Amino acid sequence: MSATMKPILGAVILVGSVMSGTAARAQSGRELHEPEVNAPLEPLRTGIAENQIFAELVAHNELRTAGLVEYSTLRVKDLSGRVHEQEIGQMEYHAPDRKTFVVKSEDGSGLIRRLALTPLIASEIEAASGKKHSDSSITSTNYTLKLLGERQVGVYHCFVAQAIPKRKDKYMFEGKVWIDTQDYAIVRIEGHPAKKLSFWIERADIVRQYQKIGLFWLPEKDETIVHVRLYGKKVLTIDHDDYIVNGDREA
């Protein structure tokens, strides 16, 4: 699957919209950055260039996308703060472009669910089907990469690069990417939106972590800290668990 931040950036916009009419202050001591991703970088191996990274990334993503028939995952969404909402549901993907979502349980503020979480799912389903589509994938058309070095992230050894968007787009980001050196798959994305999202959102810090399941790389966890004008911080986390994946051939 190609790497894009559209669903999680859409969530940032929606959280800001909710907070603009809600006098809630989030108190969170959680950090977005694990120690291992902030450890000193290893030197970059010789013979590696940005255009090669892009070419390999695109080629491997196309193979994986072509081989993915369907998957399902349990998603736990948690919007923390004094106004709180948690939603647990099942997301299903069917090639080439269909997603469905069924809510299993809900807890907390119905207002937050209606204004933020429900539209978030709807926008992701629309994006998968090509409706209101804007390409925000990590390709040379959309980004410039500046290679910084290499680093071990868990079990994955990665190239680390600064990602610089080529245009100001609210569904694109500016930050860092970690790319697996064997599979040429995105392991981690960390940054902030390339375009200011709204008057209310002063800053948004975003992390998406991917995991390898069989031959495919799929989201594992999203975490966003939104700094909202007048109201402080709000934290949105999405955990992607219990994947069932069906591929029709090796990717």
N, C-alpha and C positions, 0 to 999 in steps of 0.2 A: 504494500500500500504506500502511496506517496505521502510524504510528510507535509502537513499543513497545520497551521494554528487557527484556522477559521472557527471551529466549534468553540474552543476555549476563549478566543478573542471576542466571539459573539457573547459569551457568558459575561465577560468583563463589561461590555456595553450595557447588558441587561441589569447587572448588579448596580451599576451607576444610576440607571434609571429608577430602580427601586429606592436606592438610598436618597435620591434627590427629594423624595416626598416622605422620608421616614427618619425621625430623629433618633437614630440608633448609633451607638458607639461600640465598635468591636474592640475587644481586648484580647490580643493573641500574642503569645511569646514564641510561636512556632517560627522556625527558620526555613527558608526555601533551599538553602545551600548545604548539602552534605559535605563533611570534611574532605572526603576523597576527591571530589570534583574541584576543590580549592587547593589541593596539594600542588607542589611545584611541577611544572610541565617537564616531560622528557624531550630531548632534542628530536626534531623531525627527521625521519629517515631520508636518505638521499634519493633523488629522482622523482619525488612526489611534487606535483604542481596542482594549482587550483582547478585548471581546466580538466585535468585527469580525474580529480575527485568528482566534479560535476558529471562527467561522462559516465563514470562507473556507477554513481548514485542513481542517475536516470535509468541506465540500462538494467540495473538490478531491481529497481522499483517496478519497471515495466514487466519483468519476468515474474516477480512476486504477485503483482496485481492480476496478471493473466492466469496464474495458477490458483488463485484463491476463489473457491466456489461459494462458500458461505461460512459465517461464524455467528456465534451468539456469546454474549457476555453479560454478567451481572454487574450493574452499575450502582454504586452508592454515591449520591451527591449530598454534600453537606455544606450549607451556607451558614457560617457561624457568626455569633454576636448576640446582642440582646434580642434582636428579631431573628429567629432561627428557623431553619427548615431543613429536613432531611427527606430524601426520596430514594427509594430502592426500586430498580426496575430491570427488565431484560431487554437488551438491544440486540437485534438480529440484522445481519447483513446477508444479502443474496446478490451474487454477481449478475449483471455488471454494475447495477446502480440503485439497488433498492434496500432501504433500511426501514425497520419498524421498531417501535418501542412500546412495551407493556409495563405499566406501573404495578409493582407488587405490594408496596406499602408506602405510607407517607406519615410524617410526623412534624409537628411544629406549625408555623404560620401558613395558613392558606393563602394569604395575600402574597407572600414571597413566592409560593408555588405558582400562582397564576401569573405573576408579573415577571418572574425570572426563569424558573426551572422548566415550566411547560413550553414557553417560547424558545428556550434553548434547544430542547429536543426537536421542536418543529423546524428550526432553522437548520439543524444538522441533517434531518431527513430531506429537506429541500435541496441542500447543497449536494447530497449524495446522488440525487436524481437529476441534477443539472439545472434545477430551477434557481434563479437568482445567483447563478454561478459566477464567481470571479476567481481566476486562477491565482493562488497564493502559495503554490508548491515551491520547494527549495530547488530551484533550477537556475541556470545562468541567465535566463530571461528575466528573472525576478530579483536575483541577489548577486552580489559580489562576495566571494569568500576570501578571507585573509587567513592563511594557515598559521597557527600559533605554535603547534607542537603536538605531542602525543601524551596520552594519560590512560591509566587503567581505571575503569569505572565498574566496580563489581567484578563480574567474570568477563567483561568485554574490554578489549584493548581498542582505544579510539584515537582517531585524528581529532584534534580540537581546532576549531576555526571561528573567527569572528564573522558573523553574517551581517552584511550591510545591504538593506533593501534599495532597489533602484527607483522606487517611487514611494510617495507617501500614501499608504493605504491602511485603513484601520484593521484589515484582516491579515496584514503582514507584520513582521516583528523585526526588531534590531537587537542583536545579542550574540550568543554563542551557540554553536552546535557541536555535538559529539557524534562522530561517525565511525561505526565499527570498521576496523581495518581489514577484516576478512569478508564480511557480507556487504559492505558498503551500504549499510542501513543506518538511519538516524537512531541513536540510542537516547539522546537527551537534547532538549531545546530549552534555552534559558534566556529571557530577555524582557523587552517591553514593546508595546505596540508602536509601529512606525509612524503613526499619526495620532494626534491628540483625539481622544474618543469623545469627550464632551466637556462642557464647562465644569461639571460636577466632579469628574475624575481627574485628580491632580497627577496621579501616577498609578501605574499597574505593573506589578512584577509577576512574571509568568514562568512556570516550569512545567514541561511535559516530559515524562519518563516513558520510554518504550521497553518492551520485553520481547524476547524471541520465543515463540510458541511453535514448535515443529520447524517448518521452513519459513515461517512468516513473522514479521515484526509488527506488533500491535500495541496500542496505548496501554500503559500500566497505571499511571497516576498523573493527574493534572492538579496543580495547586496555583492559585492566584491570590495575591494580596493586593487589594485595591485601596488606594488612599483617596477618600472622598472628601471634597471640600466641606468644611464645617463639622463633618461627622466622624472623621478619623478613618481607621482601617476596617476592612471587611475581608474575610477569608473564605474563598470558595475552593473546596476540594472535591475531586471526582476520582473514585477508585474503580478500576476496571478489573473484575475478578471472574474466576470460574469460566474461562473461555472454552468453548467447544468449536474446533476449527476443522473445516473440510476443504482439502485442496485436491484438485484433480490430477496434478502431476507435480514433479519436483520443480521448485522455483529456483 
